[in-house]
Amino acid sequence: ETGVTQSPTHLIKTRGQQVTLRCSSQSGHNTVSWYQQALGQGPQFIFQYYREEENGRGNFPPRFSGLQFPNYSSELNVNALELDDSALYLCASRERDSRVFTDTQYFGPGTRLTVL
Amino acid sequence: AQRVTQPEKLLSVFKGAPVELKCNYSYSGSPELFWYVQYSRQRLQLLLRHISRESIKGFTADLNKGETSFHLKKPFAQEEDSAMYYCALKNAGGTSYGKLTFGQGTILTVHP
């Protein structure tokens, strides 16, 4: 069983650019969530995907969008980057439809995005 | 709206001393709470969940609905407990089912 992986590990962009971050879910997991973690803060929920459809969204503008693929890998896209988008972006996968005791979210190592 | 508050950003104790990391929450439904831990250079991982009522690495946490708290406790801290600890509340219904709301985190340092 492989864990959650994310790529790239670090990324530097300039204001106004677009970025795509990638996540590969843990084997057997059908739900992926994305979180933004600003420096010194706890992770903040961006959105989650279940069976390739967005299934819940936090307080993030539409320029944050995502995709989930049939193999349960996922992408986070951010358009028109702003300085405040600089953060660690985490993805987490879980197996939905399981009993609550196994409904654990497994986090990836994150992608550190710096916007200059 | 659901909210999680961890009032202490930093907590320092000596090895062998008791430790308590505080967590308070605000949630209109029946809460499901977790403690996540992040050791240096490692990813965020689940430490324990209130619903399983288990002790992990000597840590326990009891849900107190009256005080809306879920404090993490360990009677004798060890140096390897030094890490960042996050309290998290799960959205257990409606859209965004499974969404976690995190506190700001507490950095625990256990001195030798």
HADDOCK unambig.tbl for C-alpha pairs under 7 A between the chains (distance, minus, plus):
assign (segid A and resid 41 and name CA) (segid B and resid 104 and name CA) 4.86 0.50 0.50
assign (segid A and resid 42 and name CA) (segid B and resid 102 and name CA) 5.55 0.50 0.50
assign (segid A and resid 42 and name CA) (segid B and resid 103 and name CA) 5.61 0.50 0.50
assign (segid A and resid 42 and name CA) (segid B and resid 104 and name CA) 4.32 0.50 0.50
assign (segid A and resid 42 and name CA) (segid B and resid 105 and name CA) 5.96 0.50 0.50
assign (segid A and resid 43 and name CA) (segid B and resid 102 and name CA) 6.08 0.50 0.50
assign (segid A and resid 44 and name CA) (segid B and resid 101 and name CA) 6.81 0.50 0.50
assign (segid A and resid 44 and name CA) (segid B and resid 102 and name CA) 6.95 0.50 0.50
assign (segid A and resid 45 and name CA) (segid B and resid 99 and name CA) 6.79 0.50 0.50
assign (segid A and resid 45 and name CA) (segid B and resid 100 and name CA) 6.86 0.50 0.50
assign (segid A and resid 55 and name CA) (segid B and resid 95 and name CA) 6.45 0.50 0.50
assign (segid A and resid 55 and name CA) (segid B and resid 96 and name CA) 5.93 0.50 0.50
assign (segid A and resid 56 and name CA) (segid B and resid 95 and name CA) 5.22 0.50 0.50
assign (segid A and resid 56 and name CA) (segid B and resid 96 and name CA) 3.84 0.50 0.50
assign (segid A and resid 57 and name CA) (segid B and resid 96 and name CA) 6.47 0.50 0.50
assign (segid A and resid 106 and name CA) (segid B and resid 45 and name CA) 6.84 0.50 0.50
assign (segid A and resid 107 and name CA) (segid B and resid 43 and name CA) 6.69 0.50 0.50
assign (segid A and resid 107 and name CA) (segid B and resid 44 and name CA) 5.97 0.50 0.50
assign (segid A and resid 107 and name CA) (segid B and resid 45 and name CA) 6.76 0.50 0.50
assign (segid A and resid 108 and name CA) (segid B and resid 43 and name CA) 6.47 0.50 0.50
assign (segid A and resid 109 and name CA) (segid B and resid 43 and name CA) 4.99 0.50 0.50
